[in-house]
Amino acid sequence: MSDLKARFEQAARDVQGLSERPDNDTLLRLYALYKQGSEGDVSGPKPGFFDFVGTAKYEAWAKLKGMPQEQAMQQYIDLVKKLTA
């Protein structure tokens, strides 16, 4: 396993232990970077109109389309570091 992947997985564990819940924009950013880093470009159909949370998550992830997975992993790690500092 690469060092980056190990640090990415550690950041995913660290985020679970945050003492304060981040604001919604930060949560969406974390979600999108995690999905991009772990799965790559957005896939699957966009959630229905009345699934507001699902739609917001989908759109946040879709904005990162084309970003290399390694870059998304690093940005995720950096963001989690800021939140846990």
The first five atom37 places (N, CA, C, CB, O) and aatype in JSON, in Angstrom:
{
  "aatype": [12, 15, 3, 10, 11, 0, 1, 13, 6, 5, 0, 0, 1, 3, 19, 5, 7, 10, 15, 6, 1, 14, 3, 2, 3, 16, 10, 10, 1, 10, 18, 0, 10, 18, 11, 5, 7, 15, 6, 7, 3, 19, 15, 7, 14, 11, 14, 7, 13, 13, 3, 13, 19, 7, 16, 0, 11, 18, 6, 0, 17, 0, 11, 10, 11, 7, 12, 14, 5, 6, 5, 0, 12, 5, 5, 18, 9, 3, 10, 19, 11, 11, 10, 16, 0],
  "atom_mask": [
    [1, 1, 1, 1, 1],
    [1, 1, 1, 1, 1],
    [1, 1, 1, 1, 1],
    [1, 1, 1, 1, 1],
    [1, 1, 1, 1, 1],
    [1, 1, 1, 1, 1],
    [1, 1, 1, 1, 1],
    [1, 1, 1, 1, 1],
    [1, 1, 1, 1, 1],
    [1, 1, 1, 1, 1],
    [1, 1, 1, 1, 1],
    [1, 1, 1, 1, 1],
    [1, 1, 1, 1, 1],
    [1, 1, 1, 1, 1],
    [1, 1, 1, 1, 1],
    [1, 1, 1, 1, 1],
    [1, 1, 1, 0, 1],
    [1, 1, 1, 1, 1],
    [1, 1, 1, 1, 1],
    [1, 1, 1, 1, 1],
    [1, 1, 1, 1, 1],
    [1, 1, 1, 1, 1],
    [1, 1, 1, 1, 1],
    [1, 1, 1, 1, 1],
    [1, 1, 1, 1, 1],
    [1, 1, 1, 1, 1],
    [1, 1, 1, 1, 1],
    [1, 1, 1, 1, 1],
    [1, 1, 1, 1, 1],
    [1, 1, 1, 1, 1],
    [1, 1, 1, 1, 1],
    [1, 1, 1, 1, 1],
    [1, 1, 1, 1, 1],
    [1, 1, 1, 1, 1],
    [1, 1, 1, 1, 1],
    [1, 1, 1, 1, 1],
    [1, 1, 1, 0, 1],
    [1, 1, 1, 1, 1],
    [1, 1, 1, 1, 1],
    [1, 1, 1, 0, 1],
    [1, 1, 1, 1, 1],
    [1, 1, 1, 1, 1],
    [1, 1, 1, 1, 1],
    [1, 1, 1, 0, 1],
    [1, 1, 1, 1, 1],
    [1, 1, 1, 1, 1],
    [1, 1, 1, 1, 1],
    [1, 1, 1, 0, 1],
    [1, 1, 1, 1, 1],
    [1, 1, 1, 1, 1],
    [1, 1, 1, 1, 1],
    [1, 1, 1, 1, 1],
    [1, 1, 1, 1, 1],
    [1, 1, 1, 0, 1],
    [1, 1, 1, 1, 1],
    [1, 1, 1, 1, 1],
    [1, 1, 1, 1, 1],
    [1, 1, 1, 1, 1],
    [1, 1, 1, 1, 1],
    [1, 1, 1, 1, 1],
    [1, 1, 1, 1, 1],
    [1, 1, 1, 1, 1],
    [1, 1, 1, 1, 1],
    [1, 1, 1, 1, 1],
    [1, 1, 1, 1, 1],
    [1, 1, 1, 0, 1],
    [1, 1, 1, 1, 1],
    [1, 1, 1, 1, 1],
    [1, 1, 1, 1, 1],
    [1, 1, 1, 1, 1],
    [1, 1, 1, 1, 1],
    [1, 1, 1, 1, 1],
    [1, 1, 1, 1, 1],
    [1, 1, 1, 1, 1],
    [1, 1, 1, 1, 1],
    [1, 1, 1, 1, 1],
    [1, 1, 1, 1, 1],
    [1, 1, 1, 1, 1],
    [1, 1, 1, 1, 1],
    [1, 1, 1, 1, 1],
    [1, 1, 1, 1, 1],
    [1, 1, 1, 1, 1],
    [1, 1, 1, 1, 1],
    [1, 1, 1, 1, 1],
    [1, 1, 1, 1, 1]
  ],
  "atom_positions": [
    [[0.85, -1.18, 0.0], [0.0, 0.0, 0.0], [0.89, 1.24, 0.0], [-0.97, 0.0, 1.23], [1.89, 1.31, 0.73]],
    [[0.54, 2.21, -0.8], [1.35, 3.42, -0.88], [1.2, 4.24, 0.4], [0.95, 4.26, -2.12], [0.22, 4.11, 1.13]],
    [[2.2, 5.08, 0.63], [2.16, 5.97, 1.79], [0.95, 6.89, 1.71], [3.47, 6.8, 1.89], [0.28, 7.14, 2.71]],
    [[0.67, 7.41, 0.51], [-0.46, 8.31, 0.33], [-1.77, 7.61, 0.69], [-0.52, 8.82, -1.13], [-2.61, 8.17, 1.4]],
    [[-1.92, 6.38, 0.21], [-3.15, 5.62, 0.5], [-3.28, 5.37, 2.0], [-3.15, 4.28, -0.27], [-4.38, 5.47, 2.56]],
    [[-2.19, 5.05, 2.65], [-2.2, 4.82, 4.1], [-2.6, 6.09, 4.84], [-0.82, 4.31, 4.59], [-3.4, 6.05, 5.78]],
    [[-2.04, 7.23, 4.43], [-2.37, 8.51, 5.08], [-3.83, 8.9, 4.81], [-1.42, 9.63, 4.6], [-4.5, 9.47, 5.67]],
    [[-4.31, 8.58, 3.6], [-5.71, 8.85, 3.22], [-6.65, 8.04, 4.13], [-5.95, 8.5, 1.72], [-7.63, 8.57, 4.65]],
    [[-6.34, 6.77, 4.31], [-7.18, 5.92, 5.15], [-7.12, 6.35, 6.61], [-6.74, 4.45, 5.03], [-8.12, 6.27, 7.33]],
    [[-5.95, 6.81, 7.06], [-5.84, 7.31, 8.43], [-6.67, 8.58, 8.59], [-4.35, 7.58, 8.79], [-7.33, 8.76, 9.61]],
    [[-6.64, 9.46, 7.6], [-7.43, 10.69, 7.65], [-8.92, 10.36, 7.72], [-7.13, 11.6, 6.42], [-9.68, 11.03, 8.41]],
    [[-9.33, 9.32, 6.98], [-10.75, 8.91, 7.01], [-11.13, 8.44, 8.41], [-11.01, 7.79, 5.98], [-12.26, 8.66, 8.85]],
    [[-10.2, 7.78, 9.11], [-10.48, 7.37, 10.49], [-10.47, 8.59, 11.42], [-9.42, 6.31, 10.98], [-11.32, 8.71, 12.3]],
    [[-9.52, 9.49, 11.2], [-9.41, 10.68, 12.05], [-10.65, 11.55, 11.99], [-8.19, 11.51, 11.65], [-11.07, 12.13, 13.0]],
    [[-11.25, 11.65, 10.81], [-12.41, 12.52, 10.64], [-13.59, 12.02, 11.47], [-12.8, 12.61, 9.15], [-14.45, 12.81, 11.88]],
    [[-13.64, 10.71, 11.71], [-14.72, 10.14, 12.52], [-14.64, 10.61, 13.97], [-14.67, 8.61, 12.46], [-15.65, 10.64, 14.68]],
    [[-13.45, 10.98, 14.41], [-13.25, 11.36, 15.81], [-13.22, 12.86, 16.06], [0.0, 0.0, 0.0], [-12.79, 13.3, 17.12]],
    [[-13.67, 13.64, 15.09], [-13.66, 15.09, 15.29], [-14.53, 15.47, 16.48], [-14.16, 15.82, 14.02], [-15.61, 14.91, 16.68]],
    [[-14.05, 16.42, 17.28], [-14.81, 16.83, 18.46], [-16.01, 17.69, 18.07], [-13.9, 17.6, 19.44], [-17.03, 17.69, 18.76]],
    [[-15.89, 18.42, 16.97], [-16.99, 19.27, 16.5], [-17.38, 18.86, 15.09], [-16.59, 20.77, 16.54], [-16.53, 18.51, 14.27]],
    [[-18.67, 18.91, 14.82], [-19.17, 18.58, 13.49], [-18.86, 19.76, 12.57], [-20.71, 18.26, 13.51], [-19.24, 20.89, 12.88]],
    [[-18.19, 19.52, 11.45], [-17.9, 20.63, 10.51], [-19.2, 21.17, 9.9], [-16.95, 20.15, 9.38], [-20.24, 20.51, 9.94]],
    [[-19.12, 22.39, 9.36], [-20.3, 22.95, 8.69], [-20.61, 22.15, 7.43], [-20.07, 24.45, 8.35], [-19.79, 21.36, 6.96]],
    [[-21.8, 22.37, 6.9], [-22.26, 21.57, 5.77], [-21.35, 21.67, 4.54], [-23.66, 21.99, 5.39], [-21.1, 20.67, 3.87]],
    [[-20.84, 22.88, 4.25], [-19.94, 23.04, 3.1], [-18.69, 22.19, 3.27], [-19.56, 24.52, 2.91], [-18.22, 21.56, 2.32]],
    [[-18.15, 22.17, 4.47], [-16.95, 21.38, 4.74], [-17.26, 19.89, 4.65], [-16.38, 21.73, 6.13], [-16.47, 19.11, 4.12]],
    [[-18.42, 19.5, 5.18], [-18.82, 18.09, 5.09], [-18.95, 17.65, 3.63], [-20.15, 17.86, 5.83], [-18.53, 16.55, 3.27]],
    [[-19.54, 18.5, 2.8], [-19.67, 18.18, 1.37], [-18.3, 18.06, 0.72], [-20.52, 19.24, 0.65], [-18.07, 17.17, -0.1]],
    [[-17.4, 18.97, 1.08], [-16.04, 18.93, 0.52], [-15.33, 17.63, 0.93], [-15.22, 20.17, 1.0], [-14.69, 16.98, 0.11]],
    [[-15.47, 17.27, 2.21], [-14.87, 16.02, 2.69], [-15.44, 14.83, 1.92], [-15.12, 15.85, 4.2], [-14.7, 13.96, 1.47]],
    [[-16.76, 14.81, 1.78], [-17.42, 13.71, 1.07], [-16.91, 13.61, -0.36], [-18.96, 13.91, 1.09], [-16.52, 12.54, -0.82]],
    [[-16.92, 14.75, -1.06], [-16.53, 14.76, -2.47], [-15.07, 14.33, -2.65], [-16.74, 16.15, -3.08], [-14.77, 13.52, -3.53]],
    [[-14.18, 14.86, -1.82], [-12.76, 14.49, -1.92], [-12.56, 13.01, -1.59], [-11.91, 15.36, -0.99], [-11.75, 12.33, -2.22]],
    [[-13.3, 12.52, -0.6], [-13.17, 11.11, -0.24], [-13.62, 10.22, -1.4], [-14.0, 10.79, 1.03], [-12.94, 9.26, -1.77]],
    [[-14.78, 10.54, -1.98], [-15.3, 9.73, -3.08], [-14.37, 9.79, -4.29], [-16.71, 10.21, -3.48], [-14.1, 8.77, -4.93]],
    [[-13.87, 10.99, -4.6], [-12.96, 11.15, -5.74], [-11.67, 10.38, -5.48], [-12.66, 12.64, -6.01], [-11.14, 9.73, -6.38]],
    [[-11.18, 10.47, -4.26], [-9.93, 9.79, -3.91], [-10.07, 8.28, -3.88], [0.0, 0.0, 0.0], [-9.13, 7.56, -4.23]],
    [[-11.23, 7.79, -3.47], [-11.39, 6.35, -3.33], [-12.0, 5.68, -4.57], [-12.26, 6.05, -2.14], [-11.71, 4.52, -4.84]],
    [[-12.83, 6.41, -5.32], [-13.52, 5.79, -6.45], [-13.25, 6.44, -7.8], [-14.98, 5.81, -6.2], [-13.51, 5.83, -8.84]],
    [[-12.72, 7.66, -7.81], [-12.51, 8.36, -9.08], [-13.74, 9.19, -9.44], [0.0, 0.0, 0.0], [-14.51, 9.58, -8.56]],
    [[-13.91, 9.46, -10.72], [-14.99, 10.34, -11.16], [-16.36, 9.82, -10.77], [-14.92, 10.51, -12.66], [-16.59, 8.62, -10.64]],
    [[-17.27, 10.77, -10.58], [-18.64, 10.47, -10.18], [-19.26, 9.44, -11.13], [-19.49, 11.75, -10.16], [-19.01, 9.44, -12.33]],
    [[-20.08, 8.56, -10.56], [-20.73, 7.54, -11.37], [-22.15, 7.33, -10.86], [-19.93, 6.2, -11.35], [-22.5, 7.73, -9.75]],
    [[-22.94, 6.7, -11.67], [-24.32, 6.42, -11.28], [-25.23, 7.59, -11.59], [0.0, 0.0, 0.0], [-24.77, 8.7, -11.89]],
    [[-26.54, 7.35, -11.52], [-27.49, 8.41, -11.82], [-27.56, 9.44, -10.7], [-28.87, 7.82, -12.07], [-27.33, 9.12, -9.53]],
    [[-27.88, 10.66, -11.07], [-28.06, 11.72, -10.08], [-29.32, 11.43, -9.27], [-28.15, 13.13, -10.77], [-30.33, 11.02, -9.84]],
    [[-29.27, 11.63, -7.95], [-30.46, 11.36, -7.13], [-31.65, 12.23, -7.55], [-30.14, 11.62, -5.65], [-31.49, 13.25, -8.22]],
    [[-32.82, 11.8, -7.16], [-34.05, 12.5, -7.51], [-34.11, 13.91, -6.93], [0.0, 0.0, 0.0], [-33.38, 14.24, -6.0]],
    [[-34.99, 14.71, -7.49], [-35.12, 16.12, -7.13], [-35.37, 16.32, -5.64], [-36.25, 16.75, -7.93], [-34.86, 17.28, -5.06]],
    [[-36.13, 15.45, -5.01], [-36.49, 15.65, -3.6], [-35.48, 15.06, -2.63], [-37.83, 15.05, -3.34], [-35.64, 15.18, -1.42]],
    [[-34.44, 14.42, -3.16], [-33.36, 13.92, -2.31], [-32.29, 15.02, -2.25], [-32.76, 12.55, -2.88], [-31.27, 14.96, -2.93]],
    [[-32.56, 16.02, -1.4], [-31.7, 17.21, -1.35], [-30.27, 16.88, -0.92], [-32.3, 18.23, -0.41], [-29.31, 17.38, -1.5]],
    [[-30.14, 16.06, 0.1], [-28.8, 15.7, 0.59], [-28.05, 14.89, -0.46], [-28.9, 14.9, 1.91], [-26.89, 15.17, -0.76]],
    [[-28.72, 13.88, -1.02], [-28.1, 13.06, -2.05], [-27.67, 13.87, -3.25], [0.0, 0.0, 0.0], [-26.6, 13.67, -3.81]],
    [[-28.54, 14.81, -3.66], [-28.22, 15.67, -4.81], [-27.02, 16.56, -4.5], [-29.44, 16.53, -5.18], [-26.14, 16.72, -5.35]],
    [[-26.98, 17.14, -3.31], [-25.87, 18.01, -2.92], [-24.56, 17.22, -2.92], [-26.11, 18.64, -1.53], [-23.54, 17.71, -3.39]],
    [[-24.6, 16.0, -2.39], [-23.4, 15.17, -2.36], [-22.96, 14.81, -3.78], [-23.65, 13.89, -1.54], [-21.77, 14.88, -4.11]],
    [[-23.91, 14.43, -4.6], [-23.61, 14.06, -5.99], [-22.97, 15.24, -6.73], [-24.9, 13.59, -6.72], [-21.96, 15.08, -7.42]],
    [[-23.58, 16.42, -6.58], [-23.07, 17.61, -7.28], [-21.69, 18.01, -6.79], [-24.04, 18.78, -7.13], [-20.84, 18.43, -7.57]],
    [[-21.46, 17.89, -5.47], [-20.13, 18.22, -4.93], [-19.07, 17.28, -5.51], [-20.14, 18.12, -3.38], [-17.97, 17.72, -5.85]],
    [[-19.41, 16.0, -5.61], [-18.49, 15.02, -6.18], [-18.3, 15.28, -7.67], [-19.0, 13.57, -5.94], [-17.18, 15.18, -8.18]],
    [[-19.38, 15.6, -8.38], [-19.31, 15.83, -9.82], [-18.39, 17.01, -10.16], [-20.72, 16.07, -10.39], [-17.77, 17.03, -11.23]],
    [[-18.3, 17.99, -9.27], [-17.44, 19.16, -9.5], [-15.97, 18.78, -9.57], [-17.65, 20.2, -8.4], [-15.16, 19.52, -10.13]],
    [[-15.62, 17.64, -9.01], [-14.22, 17.2, -9.0], [-13.87, 16.29, -10.18], [-13.92, 16.48, -7.71], [-12.77, 15.75, -10.24]],
    [[-14.81, 16.13, -11.1], [-14.58, 15.25, -12.24], [-13.28, 15.6, -12.95], [-15.77, 15.33, -13.22], [-13.01, 16.77, -13.25]],
    [[-12.48, 14.59, -13.2], [-11.2, 14.79, -13.88], [-10.03, 14.98, -12.94], [0.0, 0.0, 0.0], [-8.88, 14.9, -13.37]],
    [[-10.3, 15.24, -11.66], [-9.2, 15.4, -10.69], [-8.57, 14.02, -10.45], [-9.72, 16.04, -9.33], [-9.27, 13.05, -10.18]],
    [[-7.24, 13.94, -10.55], [-6.59, 12.66, -10.28], [-6.88, 12.2, -8.85], [-5.06, 12.78, -10.5], [-6.98, 13.01, -7.93]],
    [[-7.02, 10.89, -8.67], [-7.34, 10.34, -7.35], [-6.28, 10.72, -6.32], [-7.47, 8.82, -7.42], [-6.61, 11.0, -5.17]],
    [[-5.01, 10.73, -6.72], [-3.93, 11.07, -5.79], [-4.09, 12.51, -5.29], [-2.56, 10.89, -6.46], [-3.87, 12.79, -4.11]],
    [[-4.46, 13.42, -6.19], [-4.65, 14.82, -5.8], [-5.82, 14.94, -4.83], [-4.89, 15.7, -7.05], [-5.74, 15.68, -3.85]],
    [[-6.91, 14.23, -5.1], [-8.07, 14.26, -4.2], [-7.7, 13.7, -2.83], [-9.25, 13.46, -4.81], [-8.11, 14.23, -1.8]],
    [[-6.92, 12.61, -2.82], [-6.48, 12.04, -1.54], [-5.68, 13.06, -0.74], [-5.64, 10.77, -1.78], [-5.91, 13.23, 0.46]],
    [[-4.74, 13.73, -1.41], [-3.89, 14.7, -0.72], [-4.71, 15.86, -0.19], [-2.78, 15.21, -1.64], [-4.49, 16.31, 0.94]],
    [[-5.66, 16.37, -0.98], [-6.5, 17.47, -0.52], [-7.37, 17.04, 0.66], [-7.38, 17.98, -1.67], [-7.61, 17.82, 1.58]],
    [[-7.84, 15.8, 0.63], [-8.64, 15.26, 1.74], [-7.79, 15.22, 3.01], [-9.18, 13.84, 1.39], [-8.24, 15.66, 4.07]],
    [[-6.58, 14.7, 2.89], [-5.65, 14.61, 4.03], [-5.39, 16.0, 4.59], [-4.32, 13.94, 3.61], [-5.44, 16.19, 5.81]],
    [[-5.12, 16.96, 3.73], [-4.84, 18.34, 4.16], [-6.03, 18.96, 4.88], [-4.46, 19.2, 2.95], [-5.87, 19.64, 5.9]],
    [[-7.24, 18.72, 4.35], [-8.45, 19.27, 4.96], [-8.68, 18.65, 6.34], [-9.67, 19.04, 4.05], [-9.01, 19.36, 7.29]],
    [[-8.52, 17.35, 6.44], [-8.71, 16.68, 7.74], [-7.68, 17.19, 8.74], [-8.59, 15.13, 7.6], [-8.0, 17.38, 9.91]],
    [[-6.44, 17.4, 8.29], [-5.4, 17.95, 9.18], [-5.81, 19.28, 9.75], [-4.07, 18.1, 8.45], [-5.63, 19.54, 10.94]],
    [[-6.38, 20.15, 8.89], [-6.85, 21.47, 9.35], [-7.94, 21.32, 10.4], [-7.37, 22.31, 8.15], [-7.96, 22.03, 11.4]],
    [[-8.85, 20.38, 10.16], [-9.99, 20.19, 11.08], [-9.58, 19.58, 12.41], [-11.04, 19.32, 10.43], [-10.24, 19.81, 13.42]],
    [[-8.5, 18.81, 12.42], [-8.08, 18.15, 13.66], [-7.0, 18.95, 14.39], [-7.56, 16.76, 13.35], [-6.6, 18.57, 15.5]],
    [[-6.54, 20.03, 13.79], [-5.48, 20.84, 14.41], [-5.98, 21.6, 15.61], [-4.88, 21.81, 13.39], [-5.22, 22.33, 16.25]]
  ]
}
